[in-house]
Amino acid sequence: LRLNQQNLYRLPARVARPTYDRSRVKVGIVHIGVGGFHRSHQAFYTDELMETTGTTEWGICGVGLRDADRKIGDILKKQDHLYSLIVKHPGGQMETRVIGSLIDFMLSCDDPAAVIARMAHPETKIVSLTITEGGYNFSPATGEFDLKNPDVRHDLANPMLPRTIFGYLTASLQQCRSVGRPPFTVQSCDNIQHNGDMTRRMLLAFAAKQDPELARWIEREVCFPNAMVDRITPVTTPSDIEYLDTECGVKDEWPVTCEPFIQWVIEDHFCGARPAWETVGAQFVPDVTPYEKMKIRLLNAGHSVLGLLGSIHGHATIDGCMADPLFATYLRRFMDFEATPVLDAVEGIDLDDYKDCLIERFGNPNIKDNLARICLESSSKLPKFLIPTITENLTRGGSIEYATLVIAAWCFYSDKGTSRHGAPLDIVDDLKAELNKAAADTPRDPLSFLKLKPVFGDLVRHQTFTTTYTRMVNALYENPDIARQMQTILFGQ
Ligand code: NAD
C-alpha cells in the first residue's frame, strides 16, 4: 500500500500511525533542513506531542534551501508529507511508526518570497534548523562568520532573493519588525556546542552588514535557545525501503531509520509560545552546558577511543569493536576512570545509567557506524572531546593512561595511514598533511606529533603526560599490536 493520507488507516496493524486529525493541524514551526535527523528527532517528538495532548498548533512546514532537497520535497508531497520511522532495537526487533507532524514542504529556490512570508507568518512561532555544521558558515581558522562566501555576498546584494539561511532569517525577521509583530524563536538542532549562541553570533554578523538597525533589533528581541540533541540516525538504505515493503506492506519512498535512544535538552529561552515537548520526554533546563559536556566527554570521546584504537586493530564499525570484549572493557574503564571523575554532576541524570545505555547503543548490531566516519576530522574533534579530559586529570593527579594511548594511536594512524596489518585507512581531515608530517618525525623525535599547537596546545610541556605518551608511542612503533598495549593498561604486565 502506498503511504499517503488516504491509505493511512488501511495500513497493517503492526505499523503505528497518528490518530489525531491532521486536517486540523496548523503550521507553528518552520523547519529548515528536512534530513534524516529532523525526521527521527524533532518531528518525532512533535508527533508524539500531538498524539498525547491533541494540540493542533505545532504542525511543521519543512523547507529545503538546496536544490538537492527537491527529491525529499517531491516524495513528501506524493505521500501527503507522511513518512515511516523504523526504530532498530539492539535485539533485532524493528518498530515502525508513521509520523504525521510534517504537514507542508517548500523548496526555497522555487519561491523565495513564499518561504519568507511563511517564516514571518503570525502563526509561525519557531524557525528551527538542522543544516549541518557547514550551514553555519564560520571560518574553521578564525571561528568568525565568513563574509567572503559567494552565497553570502549574493544574499547581501539581493535581500529578497536569498540563498542562505542568514538571508532567509534576516528577510523574514525584517518583515516581522516592519509590521510591529514579535519575532519567532530561532532554534538550532544541529550537533554544535552552544548551537543557539553560534546561530545568533553568525546571524548578527550577517545582519549587521545588511542593516545595522535590524541587527540591533534582532540582538534585543530574538531568542536562540541552546540545545543538546541525540539520536543516532544512519543514512536510509535501499534495504530499509525494501524491508518496509515486504515485511510491513508499506510503500514509502524515503523512510528514516534510527536507534531507540532519544534525548533533547533545551534551554527554556523562547520569544513566545513553545510546544510542551517536556510532556513527551524532552528536558527544559536553564543551562545546557553540563549536558553537552557529559555527551561530548562520554559519547563523542567514546566514539574516538573506539574509532582510533579500532582502526589500527582492524575493526570496521563501532558495533564490531563492542563485540570484542577487550575493546568493550577498555571503553568502559576509560569512561569510569578518566572521563567521569572530571565531569560535573548533571541534574536528572544518573551517570552510571547513562554509561550503561551508551554501551548498549554502541553495541547495537543494527546500527552500523563506520569507523572511518567516526575518525573523520579528528583534529577538530579530539581537542573538544578527549584532550580536556587529559588536561583536567593532569591537574587533579588522576589517571591518563587510557586516553594517552588514544593519542599515541592517532599519531601512528596519521603517520602510517594503515591498520596494524597494513590495510589502508580512509583518512579525511582538514589538517591531514600537517598531522602526517608531524607524526612522521616520531622515530627521531617521539614528541613531534604533540608539537602541533593548534591541536594539542601546551600538552607537550606537561612532563607527566609526555613520559607516558613517549613510552606508548615508542612501543607502538616497535610493535603495532595495539591490543597488547590495551591489555597492559587494563590488566598490567
Ligand atoms: P542529512 O544529510 O540527512 O540532511 C542534511 C540537511 O541539511 C539537508 O536537508 C540539507 O539540505 C541541509 N543542509 C546541508 N547543508 C546546508 C546548508 N549549507 N544550508 C542549508 N541547509 C543545508 O543529515 P542528517 O542526518 O539529517 O544530519 C543533519 C544534522 O543533524 C547533522 O549535521 C547534525 O548536526 C545533526 N545530528 C545528526 C545526527 C545523526 O545521527 N544523523 C545526530 C545528532 C545530530
Boltz pocket constraint, residues with backbone or C-beta under 6 A from the ligand:
constraints:
  - pocket:
      binder: B
      contacts: [[A, 32], [A, 33], [A, 34], [A, 35], [A, 36], [A, 37], [A, 38], [A, 63], [A, 64], [A, 65], [A, 66], [A, 68], [A, 69], [A, 130], [A, 131], [A, 132], [A, 133], [A, 134], [A, 135], [A, 136], [A, 165], [A, 189], [A, 190], [A, 191], [A, 192], [A, 229], [A, 230], [A, 231], [A, 232], [A, 233], [A, 234]]
      max_distance: 6.0
